[in-house]
Amino acid sequence: MRSLLTAAAISLAFTLLLTPVFLRLFRKWGWGQIIRTEADGNVPAHEAKRGTPTMGGVIFIVGTVIGYFVGTYAGGFPPTVSGLLVLWMMVGFGIVGFIDDYMKVRRQRSLGLTGWRKIFGQVLVTVPWAIVALQFPNTWDQTPASAHISVFRDIDALSFMALGAFGILAYLLWITFIGVAWSNSTNVTDGLDGLATGIGIFTISALSLVTFWQYQQRCSAAELVAAYQSACYQTRDPLDLTIVAAAFVGSLVGFLWWNAPRAQVFMGDVGSLAIGGVIAAMSILSRTEIVSILIAGAFIIGPGSVILQRLYFKATRGRRLFLNSPFHHHLEMRGWPEATIVVRMWIIAAILAVSGVGLFYVEWLSQT
């Protein structure tokens, strides 16, 4: 418990107190937000935000790393491969986003990496990550990830290894899909002050509750196996996953102080992709890949509306389902105040996160 509290407190203090220092550096380096104009398409008017320091995701990424390592060592619980894998996904996707942001700032245009180049960068992060995640078995032969599709835990009947020679390829495609899907979903959601930050807080907090419960009911504890053999969890390092999640949530809470409407700093793609990376890594390593769709469901609303818009546009030969997509921009163009949209999306995120955790707990009850 000391590791959890220390990691969260250090990360929170770092982003809450040191963000102004970073903002002075960002202004000095010219890291100002590039805003799309009406010439770029049918978009809401955000011209007043032009020049606001961006790439703030760097702040909470650094805060998370520092908080995690201080928390683990302060609590006498050294980092494990699972925690390091979460950091790998977070930092790796953050680097892809940083390159995209930096290109926008240098060119003074709202166009950075092309879509396929961004996906290529995400694939470069996830493929070696997926391979390493199947290594390092512990005393109970548990590896950080598993070659199964999981809902609340691994489903034995859905093993990629059952596919023979194509199993490893199918596994790599599955992990890559999860990583790319979640990182791009969070990226699309990041369009209003504090929106992605707040949703990220609710989502990662819920996943931390899941991993902490898994620690309480882990299969590596003999007394738990004897009492709840069918209900225990095979997650390799559930407590360390909880610690890294606590550090990340602490960083996001501190960052939200400066990112809430009206934002004094934007997270940029470096931040939004990093949030998606943490969600992807946590869902894979906690064996909750499918139920995480509900827990992090608020991050699906934006990209879901984009897909519906495109399908409807093609089906009706030019008509629009929404005034603009993602959906939060549709609400803006309907006249909703930005703060109202953000807070109500936070409420939706909280409801979905709590529902996912509740469903997770109900499944455990059904197994006992």
Residue, then its C-alpha position, 0 to 999 in steps of 0.5 A: m500500500r505504501s508503494l501505491l500511495t507514494a507513486a500516486a503522490i509523487s506523480l501528482a506533486f510532479t505534474l501539479l507543481l512543475t507544470p508551470v516550469f515546463l510551460r515556460l520552457f515550452r513557450k521558449w522553444g515555441w511549442g505552441q498549438i496549431i489550430r485548424t481554421e475554416a479553410d481546413g474544413n468544417v470545424p468548430a472555431h478554436e482560434a482563441k486557443r492558437g499558441t497555447p503550449t502543447m505537447g504537455g503529455v511529456i509532463f505526465i509521462v515523465g511524472t509517471v516514470i518518476g512516481y513509479f520508480v520512487g513508489t516501488y523502491a520506497g515501498g520495498f517492492p522493486p519494479t517487475v517486468s509487467g510494470l516496465l512493459v506498461l511504461w514501454m507502451m506509454v513511452g513508445f506511443g508517446i514518442v510516436g505522438f511527439i514526432d507528430d506534434y513536433m512536425k506540426v510545430r516546426r511546419q506551423r501546420s495542423l498536419g504532422l505524420t500521415g495516418w499510415r506513418k503514425i500506424f507504422g510507428q505504433v506497430l514498431v512499438t507493439v510488435p517487439w512489446a508483444i514478443v517480450a510480453l510472452q517471456f519471463p515466466n515466474t515461479w508459477d510459470q506466469t508470463p506478463a501476457s498470454a497467448h489467449i483472448s481474454v474477457f475477465r480472464d484468459i479463455d482457454a478455448l481461445s488460444f492462439m497457440a491452437l492455430g499451430a504455425f499461424g498462432i504467433l502471427a495471429y497473436l502479434l496481429w491481435i496485440t497490435f490491433i489492441g495497441v493501435a486501436w486504443s491509442n488512436s481512439t484516445n487520440v481522436t477523443d482529445g479535442l476539447d480542454g480536459l476531455a481526454t485527461g478526465i476520461g483517462i483518470f476514470t478509465i485507468s483508475a478503474l483498471s487499477l481497481v481490477t488489478f488490485w482485486q486480482y492481487q487480492q485473489r491471485c493464483s500464486a497465493a496457495e491459500l487463495v488457490a485452495a479456497y477459490q481455485s476457479a476464481c483466482y487470477q493468473t495475472r503475473d504482477p497485479l500489484d505492480l500493475t496497480i502501482v504503475a496505474a496509480a502513478f499514471v492517474g496521479s500524473l493525470v490528476g495533477f496535469l488536469w489542474w492546468n488542462a481543464p477548461r480553459a486549458q493553459v496547456f494541451m497534451g498533444d498527440v504525445g499525451s493522447l497516444a500515451i494514454g491509449g498505450v497505458i489502456a492497451a498494456m493494462s488490458i492485455l497484462s491484466r487479462t481483461e482485453i474485452v471487458s476493457i472495451l466497457i471500462a474505457g468505453a468513453f474513448i470509443i464514442g469519438p472514433g465510433s462517431v467518425i466511423l458512423q459519419r463516414l459510412y452514412f456519408k457514403a451510403t447517402r451520397g453526401r449527407r451527414l449524420f452529425l454536423n461534425s465528427p468526432f461527436h464532441h465537435h457535433l455538440e459544439m456546433r449544436g451550441w453546447p458550451e465546451a465545459t458542459i460537453v467535457v463534464r458530461m463526457w466525464i460523467i459518461a466515462a465514470i458510469l462506464a468505468v464503474s459498470g465495467v468494474g461491477l461486471f468484473y466483480v459479478e463474474w468473480l462472484s459467479q466463480t466462487 
